[in-house]
Amino acid sequence: MDDMSRRTALKTGAATLAGGLAGPATGAARGPEVVVVGAGVFGAWTARHLQRLGRRVLLLDAWGPAHARASSGGESRLTRGSYGADEIYTRFAWESLAEWKSLSSRAGLPILHQAGVLFFFPTREDYVARTIEVHRRLALPTEVLERAAMARRFPQIDFEGIEIGLYEPAFGALMARRAVQTLVAEFVAAGGEYRRAAVAPPEAGEGPLERIILSDGTALRAARFVFACGPWLPKLFPSLLGSRIFPTRQEVFFFAPPAGGSDFQVGRLPGWADFNGGDIFYGFPDLEGRGFKIAHDAHGPPMDPDGGDRIPSPAALAEVRAFMERRFPAMRGRPLSEARVCQYENSANGDFLVDFHPSRPNVLLVGAGSGHGFKHGPAVGRYAAALLEGRLAHAEPRFALAAKSERQNRAVH
Ligand SMILES: Cc1cc2nc3c(=O)[nH]c(=O)nc-3n(C[C@H](O)[C@H](O)[C@H](O)COP(=O)(O)OP(=O)(O)OC[C@H]3O[C@@H](n4cnc5c(N)ncnc54)[C@H](O)[C@@H]3O)c2cc1C
């Protein structure tokens, strides 16, 4: 990000000037019209879409795009279209895939590895039937595979106890940190401003928010503000979101595949998820030599994104190893090469939050990716930008603040 910081540093003087939304954007000299706080996948795509709509946008982040503790940080994220009956997320994933492919084609290194994704299930449960219905309606190229067909095609996986699978050849793995950093670089190259700065919790009150205060004491004015601060949103809006977004501790592990051979490479092993009665385990092929990645999708204990402990636990390691060695016999005894602790920022049921602050009509809140948000970044950003600009034909009720319960009851998988 050094080049990007240098380029944007030349422009940030203008960022402290007041902005206004009247009239078309005519260059950086008049200051930003919109300030987007948070350069994770949601904030970066929101900034990029606002820029495409002609807005002068300043994007801020306290630690940098997709930094190590951000929910968008780390190596990789699965993208898939299987969401049971939750068609909104299938649509968002499909729409986003086109953007990811396009970004990938412009980047120097791959952002999307189109490895395919195999989601497999112990029984033909409702989730499978609903997914098939939605995919047929949307004409997604999803294949329904019986156990024997899966076993022939993916001999690395032991399908004991599995009846059926959904194979999505168009989807795969996104290189998370690289994706967000590439996007922010593209935003800057197209004339956007990015600055590394921390924003204090906005002043309480009614009516339009006039300014935000940065950690160096600078006041920054703009006509509109977007807060896409992931697991930090409850800290910025404690009374509003402190009991509506639940950051949880999540652990991911990388193991070295067997030496030589290509059984665990892209092209042989797809991204995969074992539905496991709703208690999902998921993983990736050996992407770019990082190793075979595996994680348990169950929500961990509450996690403070600043002070939370990031040392992987022996219990989680033992759990994923046991699962991996059962489902992937060739991985038995393979050495751990890396482990990371991250956090999900869950809404009560897994639906995203994209809505205006109830007493600050020029403040848009974007977050609650809930452990599945990354793949949807392009569509969430497009939706957020359209909502902010008053261009949405129909607001999605599931993304409304009013739909965010204070009692956790996960429903979206
Ligand atoms: C382990 C793990 C695995 C996951 N797997 C998948 C997957 O396979 N597929 C998938 O689609 N999704 C997955 N997700 C979910 C997805 O990664 C997240 O939903 C998504 O990245 C959230 O992005 P965000 O932009 O909302 O938050 P973040 O990436 O956390 O971005 C928020 C940004 O706001 C900044 N910020 C916060 N406070 C301030 C402040 N006061 N001033 C300035 N900046 C501030 C932070 O520095 C941060 O960069 C996974 C998440 C985790 C943790």
The ligand as a Tripos MOL2 file, in Angstrom:
@<TRIPOS>MOLECULE
LIG
   53    58     1     0     0
SMALL
NO_CHARGES

@<TRIPOS>ATOM
      1 C1        -12.1290  -16.6460    9.3940 C.3       1 LIG1
      2 C2        -13.1260  -16.0740    8.4480 C.ar      1 LIG1
      3 C3        -13.5500  -16.8130    7.3580 C.ar      1 LIG1
      4 C4        -14.4850  -16.2950    6.4830 C.ar      1 LIG1
      5 N1        -14.8330  -17.0310    5.4060 N.ar      1 LIG1
      6 C5        -15.6210  -16.4860    4.4590 C.ar      1 LIG1
      7 C6        -15.8260  -17.1710    3.2430 C.ar      1 LIG1
      8 O1        -15.2820  -18.2670    3.0250 O.2       1 LIG1
      9 N2        -16.6230  -16.5920    2.3120 N.ar      1 LIG1
     10 C7        -17.2000  -15.3830    2.5200 C.ar      1 LIG1
     11 O2        -17.9000  -14.9170    1.6300 O.2       1 LIG1
     12 N3        -17.0120  -14.6930    3.6630 N.ar      1 LIG1
     13 C8        -16.2320  -15.2080    4.6370 C.ar      1 LIG1
     14 N4        -15.9770  -14.5400    5.7840 N.ar      1 LIG1
     15 C9        -16.7010  -13.2870    6.0670 C.3       1 LIG1
     16 C10       -16.0980  -12.0740    5.4130 C.3       1 LIG1
     17 O3        -14.7040  -12.1650    5.3590 O.3       1 LIG1
     18 C11       -16.5610  -10.8150    6.1680 C.3       1 LIG1
     19 O4        -17.9830  -10.8270    6.2730 O.3       1 LIG1
     20 C12       -16.1440   -9.5520    5.4750 C.3       1 LIG1
     21 O5        -14.7630   -9.5830    5.1890 O.3       1 LIG1
     22 C13       -16.4700   -8.3250    6.3290 C.3       1 LIG1
     23 O6        -15.9430   -7.1940    5.7030 O.3       1 LIG1
     24 P1        -16.1490   -5.7510    6.3000 P.3       1 LIG1
     25 O7        -15.6690   -4.8080    5.2660 O.co2     1 LIG1
     26 O8        -17.5290   -5.5880    6.8170 O.co2     1 LIG1
     27 O9        -15.2300   -5.7040    7.6130 O.3       1 LIG1
     28 P2        -13.6400   -5.5370    7.7760 P.3       1 LIG1
     29 O10       -12.9030   -6.2860    6.7600 O.co2     1 LIG1
     30 O11       -13.3100   -5.8400    9.2020 O.co2     1 LIG1
     31 O12       -13.3870   -4.0110    7.4850 O.3       1 LIG1
     32 C14       -13.6940   -3.0180    8.4190 C.3       1 LIG1
     33 C15       -12.6000   -1.9910    8.3520 C.3       1 LIG1
     34 O13       -12.9900   -0.8640    9.1460 O.3       1 LIG1
     35 C16       -11.8270   -0.3060    9.7010 C.3       1 LIG1
     36 N5        -12.1800    0.4800   10.8720 N.ar      1 LIG1
     37 C17       -12.8050    0.0500   11.9770 C.ar      1 LIG1
     38 N6        -12.9680    1.0650   12.8380 N.ar      1 LIG1
     39 C18       -12.4270    2.1550   12.2580 C.ar      1 LIG1
     40 C19       -12.2810    3.5000   12.6640 C.ar      1 LIG1
     41 N7        -12.7380    3.9320   13.8580 N.pl3     1 LIG1
     42 N8        -11.6720    4.3810   11.8400 N.ar      1 LIG1
     43 C20       -11.2070    3.9590   10.6230 C.ar      1 LIG1
     44 N9        -11.3090    2.6900   10.1930 N.ar      1 LIG1
     45 C21       -11.9180    1.7980   11.0100 C.ar      1 LIG1
     46 C22       -10.9930   -1.5390   10.0850 C.3       1 LIG1
     47 O14        -9.6300   -1.2080   10.2260 O.3       1 LIG1
     48 C23       -11.2720   -2.4920    8.9400 C.3       1 LIG1
     49 O15       -10.2720   -2.4510    7.9640 O.3       1 LIG1
     50 C24       -15.0370  -15.0160    6.6930 C.ar      1 LIG1
     51 C25       -14.6140  -14.2560    7.7820 C.ar      1 LIG1
     52 C26       -13.6540  -14.7620    8.6430 C.ar      1 LIG1
     53 C27       -13.1930  -13.9160    9.7900 C.3       1 LIG1
@<TRIPOS>BOND
     1     1     2 1
     2     2     3 ar
     3     2    52 ar
     4     3     4 ar
     5     4     5 ar
     6     4    50 ar
     7     5     6 ar
     8     6     7 ar
     9     6    13 1
    10     7     8 2
    11     7     9 ar
    12     9    10 ar
    13    10    11 2
    14    10    12 ar
    15    12    13 ar
    16    13    14 ar
    17    14    15 1
    18    14    50 ar
    19    15    16 1
    20    16    17 1
    21    16    18 1
    22    18    19 1
    23    18    20 1
    24    20    21 1
    25    20    22 1
    26    22    23 1
    27    23    24 1
    28    24    25 2
    29    24    26 1
    30    24    27 1
    31    27    28 1
    32    28    29 2
    33    28    30 1
    34    28    31 1
    35    31    32 1
    36    32    33 1
    37    33    34 1
    38    33    48 1
    39    34    35 1
    40    35    36 1
    41    35    46 1
    42    36    37 ar
    43    36    45 ar
    44    37    38 ar
    45    38    39 ar
    46    39    40 ar
    47    39    45 ar
    48    40    41 1
    49    40    42 ar
    50    42    43 ar
    51    43    44 ar
    52    44    45 ar
    53    46    47 1
    54    46    48 1
    55    48    49 1
    56    50    51 ar
    57    51    52 ar
    58    52    53 1
@<TRIPOS>SUBSTRUCTURE
     1 LIG1         1 GROUP 0 **** ****
